[in-house]
Amino acid sequence: MRTFIFLLLVTSTNFFSQQLLTPKNVDINSKLIKDETSEAIWYTENAGSKTEIGSIITEFKKLSKTDLLIKTTVKMKQAPDASWVDSAIVKTSNFQPVQHSSFNMMRNMALIYNKSKVTGYYLDKKTQQKEDIEIPAENYFDSSSYPMLIRFFPLKENTTAEFSIFDYNPRAKKGVIKAYILEVKKTDLNGKKVWAVKTTDDISDKTTNVTYYIDPETRKIMKQDIEMNGKKMYMETIK
């Protein structure tokens, strides 16, 4: 009887525990990663009507046998001449971050991911205040690139997962926090079966949910639904 109870406790512990995913233990199919460029239209939804906010162009480019560039360019409808570009370099095999930069109308930021710390700077363009960054950190994904990692994750129905991510926001969180896959299910999108992957993270204190609709064959993101503090937005890939 004691042996049975012990085995039951061990089984229950394994069932309810969840391993924190990092570049050291993540399992992705890097063979699916190819050079590509895609564009999505960004909408906000209110009372059943939608308004176009802008467009987002995402580029994947292999810089070498080991390094992958993920570049995102945002074009806002109301500010067509404004520049908003985010770039991240990661290891193709496991998305281990190498560096990240973000330049837009509000701020400039550059991060270098070292083995045991993150260094760089953050410039607030409104106040012209510049902060030097040096934060101890180990074994994490870049917060801007982990959504792209999910594309190549071994998706199965009812999957949940936790990811260790690094994010820097001088008015919110700085350092290593978590992102979460809350639910994975098969659904229909425009007559095609796709994966619907619902996520959240500690950046928003779990108040923002993003659902990615992923083609099971190409693993491209076809659509994103965003729920943020009662507001709804979505992005539809057009090419």
Backbone bond lengths (Angstrom), bond angles and torsions (degrees), N, CA, C in turn:
res aa  C-N    CA-C-N  psi(-1)  N-CA   C-N-CA  omega(-1)  CA-C   N-CA-C  phi
1 M - - - 1.464 - - 1.524 111.14 -
2 R 1.370 115.79 -42.35 1.469 118.94 179.38 1.522 110.73 -61.91
3 T 1.355 116.37 -38.99 1.458 120.91 178.74 1.518 110.86 -63.60
4 F 1.339 116.72 -41.46 1.460 121.72 -179.83 1.526 110.61 -63.53
5 I 1.342 116.24 -43.70 1.468 120.48 -179.73 1.525 110.17 -64.62
6 F 1.343 116.97 -40.80 1.455 121.39 179.07 1.531 110.97 -61.44
7 L 1.328 116.27 -46.24 1.461 120.77 179.25 1.521 111.31 -63.76
8 L 1.319 116.90 -37.86 1.453 121.31 178.59 1.521 110.84 -64.34
9 L 1.334 116.56 -41.44 1.459 120.66 179.23 1.522 110.84 -66.06
10 V 1.318 116.90 -42.48 1.460 120.62 179.12 1.514 110.51 -63.45
11 T 1.329 116.75 -44.78 1.461 121.04 179.45 1.513 111.01 -62.51
12 S 1.327 117.75 -42.56 1.470 121.70 -179.84 1.518 110.62 -64.80
13 T 1.344 116.00 -40.82 1.460 120.06 179.55 1.516 110.80 -62.52
14 N 1.329 116.83 -44.32 1.459 120.36 179.48 1.512 111.73 -65.86
15 F 1.334 115.65 -34.45 1.465 120.05 -177.68 1.521 110.74 -68.19
16 F 1.326 116.91 -41.48 1.465 119.85 -174.18 1.528 113.23 -91.38
17 S 1.337 117.81 -16.49 1.462 118.99 179.11 1.522 109.77 -80.53
18 Q 1.325 115.72 157.36 1.449 120.47 -178.23 1.508 108.86 -141.47
19 Q 1.318 115.80 126.45 1.443 120.52 -177.17 1.519 110.69 -74.50
20 L 1.334 115.66 136.17 1.456 120.76 176.82 1.518 108.77 -77.68
21 L 1.336 117.10 123.53 1.453 121.47 -175.87 1.524 111.15 -87.34
22 T 1.315 115.56 134.77 1.459 124.33 179.37 1.533 107.41 -139.82
23 P 1.332 118.33 174.17 1.466 118.64 176.23 1.527 114.23 -58.72
24 K 1.330 116.96 -21.86 1.462 119.98 -178.48 1.531 113.33 -75.51
25 N 1.341 117.20 -24.93 1.469 118.20 -174.82 1.531 114.02 -129.72
26 V 1.336 118.18 3.64 1.460 119.70 -177.90 1.526 110.08 -73.04
27 D 1.322 115.21 147.06 1.464 121.70 179.25 1.521 108.20 -117.60
28 I 1.341 116.91 107.11 1.458 120.22 177.99 1.530 108.78 -128.01
29 N 1.312 115.64 158.11 1.459 121.42 177.65 1.532 108.35 -96.19
30 S 1.324 115.89 87.84 1.465 120.56 -175.50 1.527 112.39 -70.08
31 K 1.345 117.18 -13.63 1.465 120.10 177.79 1.531 111.80 -66.86
32 L 1.325 116.21 -21.14 1.463 120.63 179.53 1.525 112.46 -79.54
33 I 1.327 116.95 -12.71 1.464 120.94 -176.49 1.521 109.98 -79.71
34 K 1.316 116.16 122.06 1.463 122.13 -179.41 1.527 109.79 -134.87
35 D 1.322 116.01 160.58 1.462 119.80 172.18 1.522 108.38 -62.77
36 E 1.322 117.19 129.90 1.465 120.36 -178.62 1.515 110.15 -161.26
37 T 1.322 115.82 159.59 1.462 122.59 173.16 1.520 107.78 -135.31
38 S 1.321 116.53 129.66 1.462 121.10 178.88 1.521 109.81 -131.11
39 E 1.326 115.47 157.00 1.470 121.01 179.62 1.522 109.80 -132.07
40 A 1.314 115.87 136.16 1.464 121.74 178.61 1.522 109.52 -127.03
41 I 1.337 116.58 142.49 1.466 121.80 174.53 1.522 108.24 -91.85
42 W 1.321 115.59 134.75 1.467 123.46 -174.46 1.526 108.21 -104.28
43 Y 1.347 116.14 123.53 1.459 122.13 -178.37 1.523 110.80 -123.33
44 T 1.319 115.47 153.13 1.452 121.80 165.60 1.517 108.08 -111.35
45 E 1.336 116.45 147.17 1.459 121.31 -176.48 1.514 109.97 -119.30
46 N 1.341 116.27 133.71 1.453 121.16 179.78 1.522 109.16 -147.24
47 A 1.326 115.74 120.47 1.464 122.34 178.76 1.530 112.28 53.34
48 G 1.333 114.79 39.35 1.457 119.60 176.24 1.512 115.65 85.10
49 S 1.326 117.96 -7.47 1.464 120.74 178.36 1.524 109.40 -107.09
50 K 1.332 116.62 151.14 1.456 120.13 -177.55 1.527 110.47 -117.86
51 T 1.326 114.65 147.50 1.453 122.02 178.91 1.521 108.32 -128.63
52 E 1.310 116.27 130.92 1.465 119.72 -179.56 1.525 110.15 -75.40
53 I 1.333 115.44 128.78 1.458 121.87 178.05 1.521 110.91 -94.01
54 G 1.329 115.17 -41.81 1.454 119.64 -176.80 1.513 110.37 173.56
55 S 1.317 115.59 -158.98 1.462 120.72 178.74 1.518 109.31 -136.89
56 I 1.345 115.11 156.29 1.456 121.71 -179.00 1.523 108.56 -130.09
57 I 1.318 116.10 122.75 1.458 122.36 178.16 1.523 108.32 -105.88
58 T 1.332 116.45 124.64 1.461 121.74 -179.24 1.524 109.48 -116.13
59 E 1.317 115.35 128.37 1.460 120.92 -178.02 1.524 110.54 -120.01
60 F 1.333 116.45 131.77 1.456 123.18 170.83 1.533 107.19 -108.29
61 K 1.321 117.01 129.23 1.460 119.99 178.75 1.529 109.47 -144.32
62 K 1.331 116.11 122.65 1.452 120.40 176.82 1.528 109.19 -77.71
63 L 1.325 115.57 116.41 1.459 120.85 -178.50 1.527 111.59 -82.39
64 S 1.337 115.43 -25.05 1.468 121.74 179.99 1.529 107.43 -161.21
65 K 1.309 116.86 -170.58 1.464 120.16 177.62 1.525 112.05 -67.73
66 T 1.320 116.54 -19.95 1.468 120.00 -175.20 1.524 114.62 -115.11
67 D 1.340 118.16 -25.17 1.469 120.73 -170.76 1.527 112.53 -109.48
68 L 1.326 114.73 140.42 1.460 122.94 -178.93 1.519 110.13 -123.64
69 L 1.322 116.76 130.76 1.461 122.26 174.39 1.520 109.33 -96.11
70 I 1.335 116.40 129.18 1.464 122.54 173.19 1.523 106.96 -117.40
71 K 1.324 116.30 110.93 1.460 121.51 -174.94 1.527 109.98 -118.27
72 T 1.317 116.08 130.35 1.459 121.98 -179.94 1.523 109.91 -121.86
73 T 1.319 116.27 126.10 1.467 122.01 177.78 1.523 108.74 -116.94
74 V 1.323 116.11 123.21 1.465 121.83 -179.06 1.523 109.10 -105.18
75 K 1.326 115.66 129.75 1.463 121.35 176.52 1.523 108.48 -118.45
76 M 1.338 115.85 113.26 1.455 121.15 -177.23 1.527 110.38 -86.54
77 K 1.327 116.07 139.07 1.464 122.04 -177.98 1.525 111.27 -61.52
78 Q 1.341 116.52 -41.18 1.457 120.86 -175.58 1.531 112.97 -86.13
79 A 1.324 117.00 -7.20 1.465 119.88 178.84 1.526 108.42 -140.79
80 P 1.328 117.25 67.75 1.473 121.34 -172.88 1.520 114.15 -63.16
81 D 1.326 117.83 -22.76 1.463 120.33 -178.14 1.530 113.41 -93.90
82 A 1.326 115.78 -5.98 1.467 119.62 -178.84 1.528 110.10 -74.87
83 S 1.324 115.69 145.16 1.463 121.02 -178.71 1.527 110.07 -102.09
84 W 1.347 116.11 131.31 1.467 121.56 178.94 1.523 106.69 -145.33
85 V 1.338 116.17 101.30 1.463 121.20 -175.51 1.527 110.00 -131.42
86 D 1.319 115.53 127.83 1.461 122.58 173.98 1.524 108.50 -115.69
87 S 1.323 116.60 134.37 1.463 121.17 177.99 1.520 109.57 -133.22
88 A 1.330 115.24 137.66 1.459 120.93 175.70 1.523 108.54 -134.87
89 I 1.320 115.72 139.01 1.459 121.27 172.21 1.526 107.44 -111.85
90 V 1.330 115.75 127.28 1.460 121.52 -179.61 1.525 109.01 -132.82
91 K 1.325 116.07 164.56 1.458 120.99 172.82 1.534 108.22 -77.02
92 T 1.311 116.19 129.99 1.463 120.75 -174.74 1.525 111.93 -62.45
93 S 1.309 117.98 -34.48 1.468 121.43 -173.25 1.520 113.60 -71.54
94 N 1.349 117.70 -31.95 1.471 119.58 -174.32 1.526 114.08 -145.47
95 F 1.342 118.18 8.57 1.467 123.57 178.83 1.530 113.16 62.21
96 Q 1.310 117.22 24.05 1.461 119.19 172.20 1.520 108.53 -61.80
97 P 1.326 118.67 126.25 1.466 120.17 -174.21 1.518 112.89 -74.92
98 V 1.317 115.65 143.92 1.463 122.67 177.07 1.522 109.75 -110.44
99 Q 1.334 116.36 -50.20 1.461 120.51 177.18 1.524 110.16 -159.63
100 H 1.324 115.31 163.26 1.466 121.16 -179.24 1.525 108.58 -148.19
101 S 1.324 116.43 138.90 1.463 120.30 173.97 1.519 109.06 -137.36
102 S 1.322 115.16 150.08 1.462 121.43 -179.19 1.515 108.54 -146.10
103 F 1.340 115.47 121.70 1.457 120.75 -178.91 1.525 108.88 -129.10
104 N 1.329 116.54 120.42 1.464 120.53 177.09 1.524 110.37 -147.23
105 M 1.342 115.89 -168.59 1.457 120.65 -174.41 1.527 112.80 -67.54
106 M 1.333 116.68 -24.74 1.456 120.86 -173.03 1.520 113.77 -96.91
107 R 1.365 115.97 -33.14 1.456 117.53 -175.34 1.523 111.27 -161.39
108 N 1.325 114.47 159.80 1.454 122.82 170.30 1.524 107.87 -115.94
109 M 1.338 115.93 140.63 1.457 119.26 178.73 1.517 109.76 -146.66
110 A 1.317 116.51 141.60 1.458 121.99 175.50 1.522 108.56 -139.80
111 L 1.332 115.85 133.02 1.456 121.90 -178.58 1.519 109.63 -128.22
112 I 1.327 115.75 137.76 1.457 122.71 172.53 1.524 107.02 -115.08
113 Y 1.336 115.85 125.03 1.464 120.33 -177.25 1.530 109.56 -95.76
114 N 1.313 115.76 104.16 1.450 121.36 176.40 1.532 109.56 -91.88
115 K 1.316 116.61 178.00 1.461 120.24 -175.29 1.529 112.68 -63.41
116 S 1.325 116.94 -40.40 1.465 119.87 -174.07 1.525 113.58 -124.36
117 K 1.349 117.17 4.54 1.455 119.19 178.48 1.529 110.23 -159.42
118 V 1.336 114.61 162.64 1.463 122.11 176.11 1.518 107.58 -114.52
119 T 1.336 116.09 129.94 1.457 120.59 178.56 1.521 109.85 -123.12
120 G 1.330 116.16 162.58 1.466 120.14 178.26 1.510 111.40 153.64
121 Y 1.342 115.71 -151.17 1.461 119.80 179.35 1.527 110.29 -151.41
122 Y 1.324 114.72 161.48 1.471 122.94 176.64 1.519 107.34 -135.89
123 L 1.335 117.55 122.29 1.466 122.33 -179.99 1.520 109.49 -115.24
124 D 1.339 116.17 117.15 1.464 122.13 174.15 1.527 107.40 -83.32
125 K 1.328 117.53 113.81 1.463 120.32 -174.79 1.524 112.64 -71.83
126 K 1.325 117.52 -24.19 1.467 120.02 -179.77 1.522 111.02 -72.54
127 T 1.328 115.91 -44.78 1.466 120.47 -177.31 1.525 112.59 -97.06
128 Q 1.347 115.90 -12.84 1.466 122.61 -175.75 1.532 112.04 61.87
129 Q 1.325 115.67 22.98 1.463 120.09 175.66 1.525 109.57 -87.53
130 K 1.314 115.69 131.58 1.456 121.12 -179.38 1.525 109.64 -114.73
131 E 1.307 115.80 130.77 1.462 121.85 178.53 1.521 109.23 -111.83
132 D 1.317 116.29 129.49 1.463 120.80 170.74 1.521 108.58 -82.35
133 I 1.306 115.76 138.67 1.465 121.30 -175.22 1.524 110.24 -111.37
134 E 1.301 116.67 129.77 1.464 123.46 170.85 1.523 107.37 -153.82
135 I 1.334 115.55 100.93 1.465 121.79 -173.80 1.527 109.77 -127.32
136 P 1.334 118.45 127.23 1.466 120.04 175.64 1.538 110.48 -62.21
137 A 1.321 116.78 133.87 1.465 120.53 -179.77 1.523 109.33 -166.01
138 E 1.328 115.55 142.16 1.459 120.94 178.82 1.520 110.38 -140.98
139 N 1.333 116.15 141.20 1.455 122.78 166.22 1.530 113.27 59.10
140 Y 1.326 116.71 80.09 1.456 122.97 -174.78 1.527 108.60 -157.85
141 F 1.314 116.15 169.29 1.460 123.04 171.91 1.526 108.78 -104.65
142 D 1.312 116.49 156.55 1.461 121.45 172.82 1.527 108.79 -71.70
143 S 1.313 117.45 134.57 1.470 120.57 -174.86 1.521 113.16 -64.47
144 S 1.335 116.92 -25.42 1.466 119.28 -179.19 1.520 112.60 -82.25
145 S 1.330 117.59 -20.95 1.470 119.97 -174.58 1.523 113.90 -105.81
146 Y 1.342 118.63 -12.31 1.468 117.77 -177.94 1.531 112.99 -62.72
147 P 1.357 120.68 -31.53 1.471 117.86 176.21 1.529 112.68 -61.94
148 M 1.337 117.01 -31.19 1.460 120.19 177.45 1.525 110.96 -72.63
149 L 1.324 116.92 -31.04 1.468 120.80 176.36 1.519 111.17 -60.89
150 I 1.340 116.22 -37.07 1.466 120.82 -177.44 1.527 111.47 -58.71
151 R 1.323 117.03 -29.02 1.464 120.78 177.77 1.524 111.96 -56.14
152 F 1.323 116.91 -35.40 1.464 122.20 -172.46 1.523 112.69 -107.21
153 F 1.329 115.86 11.07 1.460 123.70 178.68 1.536 109.05 -77.59
154 P 1.340 119.11 147.49 1.471 120.70 178.32 1.528 111.39 -71.04
155 L 1.322 116.88 88.54 1.457 122.28 -173.79 1.528 111.55 -77.87
156 K 1.311 115.06 133.24 1.460 122.77 174.74 1.522 107.82 -141.61
157 E 1.316 116.81 151.47 1.461 119.70 179.92 1.527 110.45 -60.81
158 N 1.333 114.63 141.73 1.470 123.71 178.35 1.532 112.92 70.47
159 T 1.330 116.64 15.31 1.472 120.07 175.77 1.523 110.67 -72.18
160 T 1.318 116.27 139.04 1.468 122.28 167.91 1.524 107.63 -129.26
161 A 1.323 116.74 155.28 1.461 119.42 -178.61 1.516 110.05 -160.52
162 E 1.326 115.61 158.52 1.456 123.06 174.17 1.523 108.61 -124.55
163 F 1.336 116.43 136.60 1.454 122.43 179.45 1.525 109.50 -119.14
164 S 1.309 116.23 141.90 1.463 121.42 172.07 1.525 108.13 -87.89
165 I 1.343 117.59 122.88 1.464 121.13 -177.81 1.526 110.43 -130.74
166 F 1.336 115.81 155.05 1.462 120.96 174.99 1.518 108.88 -109.57
167 D 1.345 116.15 132.30 1.457 121.07 176.81 1.526 109.09 -138.61
168 Y 1.335 114.54 147.63 1.467 119.26 178.18 1.513 109.79 -129.25
169 N 1.334 115.15 117.85 1.459 122.51 174.70 1.529 107.05 -143.07
170 P 1.328 119.01 112.22 1.470 120.83 -175.13 1.519 113.66 -62.51
171 R 1.338 117.12 -19.44 1.467 119.86 179.62 1.535 112.32 -101.45
172 A 1.319 116.36 4.86 1.466 119.00 -179.28 1.529 109.36 -141.99
173 K 1.343 115.93 -106.62 1.459 119.49 -174.83 1.530 111.63 -106.99
174 K 1.321 114.18 146.59 1.459 121.53 176.83 1.525 107.67 -133.89
175 G 1.314 116.63 121.92 1.457 119.25 175.73 1.508 113.68 119.15
176 V 1.339 115.14 -158.91 1.461 122.08 -175.28 1.524 110.22 -85.96
177 I 1.319 115.37 124.52 1.462 122.53 177.91 1.531 107.46 -134.17
178 K 1.332 117.25 -161.51 1.463 119.79 -176.18 1.525 112.16 -126.82
179 A 1.335 113.84 151.90 1.463 122.96 167.85 1.524 106.81 -122.24
180 Y 1.331 116.71 156.70 1.464 120.59 -171.26 1.524 111.63 -136.22
181 I 1.326 116.63 136.76 1.464 121.94 162.03 1.518 106.31 -91.69
182 L 1.327 116.51 116.54 1.456 121.43 -176.33 1.520 112.49 -89.47
183 E 1.347 115.42 -32.46 1.463 118.58 -174.92 1.531 109.39 -161.45
184 V 1.325 116.09 143.46 1.462 122.31 172.43 1.529 107.80 -130.78
185 K 1.322 115.87 127.96 1.460 119.17 177.99 1.523 110.19 -149.51
186 K 1.315 116.14 159.27 1.462 121.65 174.67 1.536 108.30 -87.47
187 T 1.330 115.89 139.02 1.454 120.00 179.02 1.522 108.91 -149.62
188 D 1.339 116.19 174.26 1.466 121.51 178.80 1.526 109.96 -100.83
189 L 1.326 115.69 137.19 1.459 121.75 174.47 1.521 107.52 -138.20
190 N 1.328 115.24 112.21 1.470 121.19 -179.06 1.527 112.30 53.87
191 G 1.342 114.77 40.73 1.454 120.40 176.65 1.519 114.90 81.69
192 K 1.341 117.81 7.65 1.458 121.68 -178.89 1.520 110.20 -121.95
193 K 1.331 116.89 139.42 1.452 121.22 175.99 1.526 109.51 -74.14
194 V 1.320 116.34 127.35 1.465 121.39 -179.95 1.521 109.62 -136.06
195 W 1.322 115.01 164.02 1.456 120.54 170.91 1.526 109.29 -83.70
196 A 1.330 117.51 133.06 1.464 122.95 171.94 1.528 107.07 -108.45
197 V 1.322 116.20 113.56 1.462 121.46 -175.61 1.525 108.56 -114.58
198 K 1.324 116.44 110.78 1.469 121.98 -178.28 1.519 109.49 -92.51
199 T 1.353 116.42 129.28 1.465 121.02 -175.80 1.528 111.16 -131.86
200 T 1.320 114.76 164.36 1.465 122.34 168.97 1.521 107.00 -154.26
201 D 1.337 117.63 178.96 1.467 119.39 178.80 1.522 110.06 -159.07
202 D 1.322 114.27 171.90 1.470 120.72 -179.31 1.524 112.42 -79.73
203 I 1.334 117.65 -9.52 1.462 120.02 176.61 1.520 109.69 -59.02
204 S 1.329 115.87 -41.31 1.466 121.66 -179.65 1.526 112.04 -100.97
205 D 1.339 116.72 13.25 1.476 120.45 -174.35 1.530 110.63 55.13
206 K 1.317 116.02 36.90 1.471 124.29 177.09 1.533 112.64 63.17
207 T 1.340 117.37 23.17 1.468 120.21 178.83 1.526 111.81 -93.23
208 T 1.336 117.14 -9.57 1.461 121.26 178.77 1.522 109.46 -116.31
209 N 1.333 116.41 127.15 1.459 121.85 175.99 1.525 109.21 -112.36
210 V 1.309 116.28 134.15 1.463 121.87 175.77 1.522 108.10 -122.55
211 T 1.329 116.41 126.08 1.461 121.39 176.35 1.516 108.80 -109.10
212 Y 1.327 115.51 123.21 1.462 122.18 -179.84 1.527 108.77 -100.56
213 Y 1.328 116.89 130.81 1.457 122.17 176.17 1.524 107.24 -103.27
214 I 1.336 116.03 112.51 1.460 122.05 -167.65 1.523 110.54 -116.65
215 D 1.337 116.11 129.09 1.455 121.69 175.48 1.534 108.39 -64.79
216 P 1.336 119.37 124.20 1.464 120.80 -176.05 1.525 114.22 -67.64
217 E 1.331 117.39 -19.92 1.464 120.25 -178.57 1.525 111.93 -92.40
218 T 1.315 117.31 -53.68 1.474 120.77 -177.78 1.519 112.01 -87.18
219 R 1.322 116.68 -19.17 1.468 124.42 -175.40 1.529 112.53 63.15
220 K 1.314 116.43 23.96 1.458 119.28 173.77 1.526 109.87 -81.74
221 I 1.342 116.15 147.99 1.465 121.09 176.89 1.525 108.05 -81.93
222 M 1.325 116.38 118.15 1.457 121.40 -177.79 1.529 112.24 -88.80
223 K 1.339 115.32 -30.54 1.466 120.57 -177.36 1.518 108.78 -160.19
224 Q 1.339 115.37 154.49 1.459 121.42 173.01 1.522 108.93 -132.47
225 D 1.321 117.18 131.80 1.461 123.01 172.05 1.520 108.45 -105.92
226 I 1.333 116.34 131.03 1.461 121.21 -177.65 1.524 109.55 -122.72
227 E 1.328 116.42 124.30 1.471 122.53 175.61 1.518 107.66 -116.39
228 M 1.341 116.46 116.53 1.458 120.70 -173.55 1.522 110.11 -137.65
229 N 1.328 116.28 109.24 1.464 121.66 178.28 1.526 112.53 51.02
230 G 1.320 115.69 45.20 1.460 120.42 178.12 1.517 114.41 84.59
231 K 1.329 117.45 -8.83 1.462 121.15 178.57 1.524 110.03 -95.91
232 K 1.329 116.00 149.89 1.454 120.73 -179.59 1.530 110.51 -121.80
233 M 1.312 114.15 133.52 1.465 121.52 173.48 1.516 107.77 -135.39
234 Y 1.315 116.25 162.36 1.459 118.68 173.17 1.516 110.02 -154.67
235 M 1.317 114.77 160.05 1.455 122.34 179.21 1.520 108.75 -126.72
236 E 1.306 116.32 131.57 1.464 121.57 179.83 1.526 109.00 -116.82
237 T 1.317 116.54 125.20 1.459 121.52 179.30 1.521 109.05 -75.01
238 I 1.330 116.06 128.97 1.463 119.80 -179.00 1.516 112.66 -107.59
239 K 1.356 116.01 -18.94 1.468 119.40 175.99 1.516 110.45 -165.13
